Amino acid sequence: MKHSNISIFVPHAGCPHQCSFCNQKTISGAQKAPSAEDVHRICRQAMSEVKDRRNCEIAFFGGSFTAIERIYMLELLEAAKCYLGENGFKGIRISTRPDFIDREILDILKEYGVTAIELGAQSMKDKVLSANERGHTAEDVQRASALIRDYGFELGLQMMVGLYQSTLNDELDTMKKIIKIYPDTVRIYPVVVLKGTKLGELYESGEYKLMPFDTVVELCGRMLAEFDNKGIEVIKCGLHASDGVEGDMVAGYYHPAFRELCESWIYRQAVEKAVGENSGGTVKLAVNPSCISKALGHKKSNVEYFRKRGIDIKVVGDKEIPKYQCEIRG
């Protein structure tokens, strides 16, 4: 069954300072911090609308949840806890900073029914974390992840691709270190440079130069394939239009179908390998039925790519074929 979230945004709450890339009001689309009554209202409405509650979590996103004022955090958790249980939602999901996780906090989260914790790792390179004013280290990510695992929570890690002073090798090293931690889920956020941020200032001054868009699509495609190969679910890749970034975007890697672009690239490589030196004619390819559109490419870009090589690809579904793989048939 498909997982879903009842998202409640807590903008800027708990953040000890503003990171180079952050304009939280833009990302969350919210400006007012929610009250306990807001949580009750949102959850009551969700109770009347969501049928599969046992696969749905109440999710506090947007700020560093475990760093907010303790009384306020407990008020939000107390309100959300009312909607858990036999006829309620699966649990509570939070996002926070790795340097605001300790055993005391985890004891509290466990008591109130939190089931999943996502850490904003962003990078596993200390030079990148420092340059982007994160205020924590890669070791903090390692330590917090181990504690979260020890307590039995679902662990999610969020990473950003293309940050200031991050190289291609840094990105790949971050991916490898995240795989070594082996979280349950990952979110991949290619950088979007927003107005009113330090990153925006660095970009406008020429100090911060972006990698080419196609390079980042390929890089994120490699990450998607590698995480999938290791059994780590990527629950988001790229920002959605609903995240409200288009109006405040200065530069970066935003595209309304960013993940589809990455998955199109993955399948282009798979098809290249399958067809080998084939220089023309029709090639029938079998892929997992859920991936037919990905194999065809975003707006059938892969079909057009191979057509220019004189190859007419036809794609059919086969449930036995794993995701991101393909086989020639007939």
GISUL-V297206 format. One line per field, one symbol per residue. ss: DSSP state (H for helix, E for strand, L for the rest). phi: phi as a letter, one per 40 degrees, with the letter a starting at -180 (. if undefined). Layout:
BEGIN
ss = ???
phi = ???
END
This chain:
BEGIN
ss = LLLEEEEEELLLLLLLLLLLLLLHHHHHLLLLLLLHHHHHHHHHHHHHHLLLHHHEEEEEELLLHHHLLHHHHHHHHHHHHLLELLLLELEEEEEELHHHLLHHHHHHHHHLLEEEEEEEEELLLHHHHHHLLLLLLHHHHHHHHHHHHHLLLEEEEEEEELLLLLLHHHHHHHHHHHHHHLLLEEEEEELEEELLLHHHHHHHHLLLLLLLHHHHHHHHHHHHHHHHHLLLEEEEELLLHHHLLHHHEEEELLLLLHHHHHHHHHHHHHHHHHHLLLLLEEEEEEELHHHHHHHHLHHHHHHHHHHLLLEEEEEEELLLLLLLLLEEEL
phi = .ccabccbcbcgdgccaccdccbcccccgbbccccdcccdccccccdcbcccccbbbcbcbhbbdcbcddccdcccccccccbbhdbbccibbbbacccbbaccccccccccgcbabbbccgabbccccccbfcgabccccdcccccccccgccbbbbbbbgcdgccdccccccdccccccfccbbbbbccbcbdgbccccccccgcbbccddccccccccccdccccccgbcccaagccdccgcdcbccahbcacbdcccccccdcccccdcccfcdbigcbcbbbddcbdccccgdfgccdcdccccgbccbbbcaccccdgbabcbg
END
